[in-house]
Amino acid sequence: MNKESRDFHTYLRGIILIGFMLLLIGLITTGKLNYYVAPKMHIFVYFAIVILGILGVMQFFRRSDEQHDDACGCGVDHTPKGRPLKHFFIYVIFVIPLLTGFMIPEKAMDSSVAEKRGIRYGTGLYAKPAQKTDDGKVTTTQNIDVEAYLDDPEGYIKEMEKNVKEENPIETYDVTAYYKKFGKEQLAKDKVKVTSDHYLDTMTVLDIYLDKFKGKEIETTGFVYRENGMSENQAVIARFSMNCCSADAVVYGTIIEGDGVSKLKADEWYTVTGIIDETELNKVRLPLVQVESLEKIKPIKDPYVYPSPESLGAY
């Protein structure tokens, strides 16, 4: 392979590496990185930027003179081997995602994603059935008859699904000291205000202590989502929760009910104020907000919520 061809491969690789570096920098400077990666993972993105930059710049300083083949001392030509078509498809694998990243506008996930992934009401801490162990903790593991499953897998699964429909799911929790403390703090307030920083924590204590929270005023914010089977005066105020990245995003929501709810359009953002009540969905008792006021707002800058450091035991 001649010098010009060798230089072409070297510089093209450098351009691709620098391109990915600039793409990540662009996501950071525009504040769009949170659409893809949780804040706690940003440090790895910064590290990737540094590495991509170093590797990209190194490509432009590689020797490509007559002594290039002997530069490493092995006497072997390290230039790419193979037909041009092979190299073309290899580079396309990297170029297409790079161009896509620059050309397609970043967009937060919405109700269309929630419809595909499903939604968890409250915190989704439910099990069918649940039993207490000797130490008093709750286990949600079901006994599985392996032999019966191997004899007739489809029949066994159908039988399990039938049993689940006939049984009433019960709420099960492993209540940590943090949730006990956080629950008491929220109960002591005149109004429960669901913030982005402690969204999941508030949803958790509402599930655990629903009887105590009933009748209290609450304020929550999110986008509108509706499921099939809901009445006209019902909707869900939902948020996407992200633990690591957009791939593990989960939709959490609170059912709201009242006058004016039927007029709400999907994906519009609202701040809802109302009174905490309860409802039942799929034989599961859930928190419900009886709406007193609805305020339409612009989508907040960071539409996602994340597990709080306190709930993860960081503090």
C-alpha positions as a printed NumPy array, in Angstrom:
array([[  0.   ,   0.   ,   0.   ],
       [  1.488,   3.383,  -1.004],
       [  2.165,   6.34 ,   1.235],
       [ -0.903,   8.338,   0.123],
       [ -3.279,   5.473,   0.857],
       [ -1.646,   4.877,   4.217],
       [ -1.976,   8.539,   5.145],
       [ -5.64 ,   8.531,   4.119],
       [ -6.46 ,   5.749,   6.577],
       [ -4.486,   7.425,   9.331],
       [ -6.121,  10.818,   8.932],
       [ -9.615,   9.378,   8.495],
       [ -9.3  ,   7.518,  11.771],
       [ -8.151,  10.699,  13.447],
       [-11.128,  12.622,  12.053],
       [-13.576,   9.978,  13.299],
       [-12.074,   9.969,  16.789],
       [-12.074,  13.771,  16.993],
       [-15.628,  13.752,  15.647],
       [-16.877,  11.59 ,  18.497],
       [-15.024,  13.828,  20.947],
       [-16.731,  16.934,  19.529],
       [-20.111,  15.201,  19.61 ],
       [-19.765,  14.497,  23.333],
       [-18.535,  18.035,  24.003],
       [-21.561,  19.372,  22.12 ],
       [-23.949,  17.34 ,  24.274],
       [-22.3  ,  18.718,  27.403],
       [-22.265,  22.375,  26.334],
       [-25.9  ,  22.284,  25.187],
       [-27.063,  20.536,  28.351],
       [-28.422,  17.595,  26.347],
       [-26.142,  14.955,  27.859],
       [-28.761,  14.223,  30.529],
       [-31.037,  12.902,  27.791],
       [-28.694,   9.929,  27.442],
       [-26.6  ,   9.567,  30.584],
       [-27.42 ,  10.014,  34.266],
       [-25.415,  12.732,  36.092],
       [-23.496,  10.219,  38.178],
       [-22.131,   8.712,  34.95 ],
       [-20.921,  12.013,  33.461],
       [-17.416,  11.462,  34.805],
       [-17.02 ,   8.54 ,  32.394],
       [-18.085,  10.762,  29.496],
       [-15.434,  13.319,  30.464],
       [-12.873,  10.527,  30.585],
       [-13.972,   9.318,  27.132],
       [-13.555,  12.848,  25.73 ],
       [ -9.964,  12.988,  26.934],
       [ -9.111,   9.544,  25.567],
       [-10.777,  10.195,  22.197],
       [ -8.954,  13.507,  21.907],
       [ -5.57 ,  11.976,  22.666],
       [ -6.064,   9.061,  20.279],
       [ -7.4  ,  11.358,  17.562],
       [ -4.488,  13.782,  17.768],
       [ -2.   ,  10.916,  17.817],
       [ -3.284,   9.801,  14.408],
       [ -2.228,  13.112,  12.863],
       [  1.305,  12.828,  14.262],
       [  2.008,   9.272,  13.192],
       [  5.   ,   8.942,  10.93 ],
       [  4.156,   8.254,   7.299],
       [  7.558,   8.66 ,   5.629],
       [  9.701,   6.027,   4.031],
       [ 10.862,   4.763,   7.437],
       [  7.294,   4.168,   8.643],
       [  7.486,   0.434,   8.077],
       [ 10.54 ,   0.201,  10.303],
       [  9.361,   2.666,  12.937],
       [  8.341,  -0.026,  15.408],
       [ 11.472,  -2.059,  14.746],
       [  9.618,  -5.167,  13.555],
       [ 10.057,  -4.619,   9.82 ],
       [  6.361,  -5.219,   9.143],
       [  4.024,  -2.925,   7.208],
       [  1.178,  -2.084,   9.602],
       [ -1.069,  -0.423,   7.054],
       [ -4.589,  -1.902,   6.652],
       [ -4.866,  -4.922,   4.414],
       [ -7.826,  -5.894,   2.264],
       [ -9.969,  -4.545,  -0.526],
       [-11.23 ,  -0.943,  -0.54 ],
       [-14.847,  -2.159,  -0.197],
       [-13.972,  -3.895,   3.048],
       [-12.452,  -0.704,   4.472],
       [-15.464,   1.292,   3.29 ],
       [-17.943,  -0.833,   5.264],
       [-15.733,  -0.765,   8.368],
       [-15.595,   3.036,   8.351],
       [-19.335,   3.304,   7.645],
       [-20.002,   1.481,  10.925],
       [-18.407,   4.423,  12.748],
       [-19.363,   7.293,  10.446],
       [-23.132,   6.675,  10.392],
       [-23.58 ,   6.896,  14.21 ],
       [-21.354,   9.982,  14.219],
       [-23.355,  11.767,  11.523],
       [-26.612,  10.689,  13.156],
       [-25.499,  12.225,  16.422],
       [-24.824,  15.584,  14.765],
       [-27.869,  15.648,  12.468],
       [-30.752,  14.279,  14.559],
       [-31.992,  16.712,  17.225],
       [-31.906,  15.507,  20.815],
       [-35.328,  14.852,  22.308],
       [-36.48 ,  13.747,  25.716],
       [-38.447,  10.51 ,  25.907],
       [-42.218,  10.929,  25.896],
       [-45.492,   9.021,  26.212],
       [-44.801,   7.006,  23.061],
       [-41.86 ,   5.413,  24.85 ],
       [-43.955,   4.957,  27.995],
       [-46.559,   3.105,  25.935],
       [-43.944,   0.645,  24.684],
       [-42.088,   0.139,  27.955],
       [-45.063,   0.255,  30.283],
       [-45.493,   2.398,  33.364],
       [-45.033,   1.822,  37.066],
       [-47.495,   3.483,  39.396],
       [-46.007,   4.721,  42.602],
       [-42.743,   2.812,  42.846],
       [-43.946,  -0.547,  41.57 ],
       [-43.004,  -2.283,  44.826],
       [-45.566,  -5.053,  44.515],
       [-45.29 ,  -8.819,  44.484],
       [-47.532, -11.828,  43.778],
       [-47.574, -13.468,  46.276],
       [-45.314, -12.379,  49.171],
       [-44.211, -14.229,  52.278],
       [-42.295, -13.319,  55.399],
       [-39.07 , -15.105,  56.22 ],
       [-37.975, -16.142,  59.704],
       [-36.117, -12.866,  60.24 ],
       [-39.251, -10.845,  59.476],
       [-38.238,  -9.629,  56.033],
       [-40.511,  -9.914,  53.043],
       [-39.621, -12.147,  50.123],
       [-41.24 , -11.956,  46.7  ],
       [-39.785, -15.136,  45.247],
       [-42.212, -17.735,  43.937],
       [-41.486, -21.452,  44.087],
       [-41.068, -22.884,  40.597],
       [-41.654, -26.538,  39.785],
       [-38.756, -27.157,  37.388],
       [-39.88 , -30.657,  36.392],
       [-43.411, -29.483,  35.56 ],
       [-41.983, -26.629,  33.494],
       [-39.695, -28.969,  31.518],
       [-42.556, -31.405,  30.833],
       [-44.89 , -28.708,  29.463],
       [-43.353, -25.19 ,  29.365],
       [-46.318, -23.453,  27.691],
       [-48.902, -25.136,  29.889],
       [-46.938, -24.363,  33.041],
       [-46.613, -20.666,  32.148],
       [-50.343, -20.423,  31.386],
       [-51.135, -22.017,  34.747],
       [-48.904, -19.52 ,  36.553],
       [-50.545, -16.607,  34.719],
       [-53.958, -17.961,  35.712],
       [-52.909, -18.139,  39.367],
       [-51.603, -14.562,  39.254],
       [-54.934, -13.258,  37.902],
       [-56.899, -15.069,  40.586],
       [-54.752, -13.875,  43.487],
       [-54.808, -10.397,  44.951],
       [-51.328,  -8.898,  44.801],
       [-50.22 ,  -7.457,  48.108],
       [-47.801,  -4.607,  48.706],
       [-44.417,  -5.63 ,  50.044],
       [-41.576,  -3.389,  51.146],
       [-38.217,  -3.563,  52.802],
       [-38.549,  -0.268,  54.665],
       [-35.139,   1.184,  55.432],
       [-34.404,   3.686,  58.173],
       [-34.104,   6.405,  55.536],
       [-37.634,   5.857,  54.206],
       [-39.026,   5.798,  57.753],
       [-37.354,   9.137,  58.441],
       [-38.293,  10.639,  55.076],
       [-41.898,   9.493,  55.485],
       [-42.195,  11.18 ,  58.883],
       [-40.746,  14.392,  57.457],
       [-43.307,  14.462,  54.641],
       [-46.199,  13.651,  56.975],
       [-45.229,  16.6  ,  59.173],
       [-45.625,  19.05 ,  56.27 ],
       [-48.892,  20.794,  55.406],
       [-48.326,  20.027,  51.724],
       [-46.349,  17.192,  50.171],
       [-44.302,  18.713,  47.357],
       [-42.872,  16.136,  44.97 ],
       [-39.489,  17.468,  43.82 ],
       [-37.204,  16.112,  41.119],
       [-34.455,  15.459,  43.677],
       [-36.65 ,  13.184,  45.799],
       [-39.312,  12.093,  43.327],
       [-38.756,   8.356,  43.78 ],
       [-38.412,   8.737,  47.548],
       [-41.76 ,  10.525,  47.778],
       [-43.46 ,   7.935,  45.577],
       [-42.047,   5.205,  47.807],
       [-43.327,   6.628,  51.099],
       [-46.72 ,   7.316,  49.517],
       [-46.927,   3.616,  48.707],
       [-45.755,   2.516,  52.125],
       [-47.785,   4.93 ,  54.258],
       [-50.752,   5.568,  51.969],
       [-53.302,   5.328,  54.792],
       [-51.484,   8.059,  56.706],
       [-51.077,  10.307,  53.671],
       [-54.718,  10.122,  52.588],
       [-56.366,  13.537,  52.878],
       [-53.1  ,  15.505,  52.69 ],
       [-52.477,  18.088,  49.976],
       [-49.885,  17.225,  47.332],
       [-48.177,  19.01 ,  44.465],
       [-46.49 ,  17.073,  41.676],
       [-45.145,  17.828,  38.21 ],
       [-44.782,  15.706,  35.094],
       [-46.016,  14.961,  31.597],
       [-49.481,  13.657,  30.764],
       [-49.911,  10.013,  29.844],
       [-53.015,   7.868,  29.415],
       [-53.484,   4.143,  29.385],
       [-56.24 ,   2.225,  27.687],
       [-59.126,   1.549,  30.022],
       [-58.831,   4.753,  32.02 ],
       [-61.956,   6.849,  32.44 ],
       [-62.164,  10.231,  30.737],
       [-61.547,  12.132,  33.963],
       [-58.368,  10.169,  34.722],
       [-54.789,  10.51 ,  33.511],
       [-51.256,   9.926,  34.728],
       [-48.688,  12.558,  35.647],
       [-45.475,  10.736,  34.822],
       [-41.704,  11.09 ,  34.908],
       [-38.876,   9.035,  33.441],
       [-36.408,   7.688,  35.967],
       [-32.862,   6.999,  34.871],
       [-30.326,   5.079,  36.9  ],
       [-27.414,   4.761,  34.455],
       [-28.463,   5.769,  30.944],
       [-31.492,   6.057,  28.677],
       [-31.406,   2.302,  28.031],
       [-32.535,   1.578,  31.612],
       [-35.062,   4.433,  31.84 ],
       [-38.318,   3.505,  33.588],
       [-41.6  ,   5.427,  33.598],
       [-43.149,   6.224,  36.99 ],
       [-46.473,   7.937,  37.403],
       [-49.282,   9.027,  39.69 ],
       [-52.919,   8.679,  38.688],
       [-54.869,  11.935,  38.837],
       [-58.627,  12.366,  38.679],
       [-60.989,  15.314,  38.517],
       [-62.632,  18.031,  36.462],
       [-60.564,  19.251,  33.528],
       [-58.401,  16.132,  33.377],
       [-60.204,  14.926,  30.253],
       [-58.944,  17.986,  28.37 ],
       [-55.273,  17.306,  29.077],
       [-53.228,  16.319,  26.038],
       [-50.522,  13.654,  26.078],
       [-46.936,  14.864,  26.619],
       [-48.   ,  18.294,  27.896],
       [-46.374,  19.224,  31.194],
       [-48.461,  20.202,  34.207],
       [-48.053,  21.009,  37.855],
       [-50.946,  19.344,  39.64 ],
       [-52.208,  20.22 ,  43.1  ],
       [-54.757,  18.039,  44.829],
       [-55.683,  15.772,  47.708],
       [-54.172,  12.328,  48.179],
       [-56.671,   9.498,  47.921],
       [-56.506,   5.889,  46.795],
       [-57.673,   3.82 ,  43.853],
       [-57.239,   0.293,  42.54 ],
       [-55.711,  -0.842,  39.279],
       [-55.233,  -4.505,  38.354],
       [-56.178,  -5.447,  41.936],
       [-53.395,  -3.261,  43.336],
       [-54.09 ,  -0.368,  45.695],
       [-52.437,   2.802,  44.435],
       [-52.183,   6.468,  45.418],
       [-54.597,   8.786,  43.612],
       [-54.622,  12.578,  43.425],
       [-58.025,  14.265,  43.444],
       [-57.23 ,  17.344,  41.362],
       [-57.864,  20.807,  42.769],
       [-55.78 ,  22.84 ,  40.29 ],
       [-53.877,  22.293,  37.053],
       [-51.098,  24.573,  35.826],
       [-49.651,  24.018,  32.374],
       [-45.877,  24.574,  32.292],
       [-43.007,  24.271,  29.856],
       [-41.041,  20.978,  29.978],
       [-38.431,  21.35 ,  32.686],
       [-34.773,  21.553,  31.691],
       [-33.901,  18.091,  32.984],
       [-37.042,  15.983,  32.474],
       [-35.645,  12.897,  34.182],
       [-35.462,  11.932,  37.839],
       [-32.772,   9.863,  39.517],
       [-32.384,   7.796,  42.694],
       [-31.375,  10.14 ,  45.491],
       [-27.964,   9.691,  47.144],
       [-29.727,   9.217,  50.489],
       [-31.821,   6.303,  49.229],
       [-28.682,   4.675,  47.836],
       [-26.946,   5.025,  51.182],
       [-24.42 ,   7.61 ,  49.969],
       [-25.167,   9.827,  52.975]])
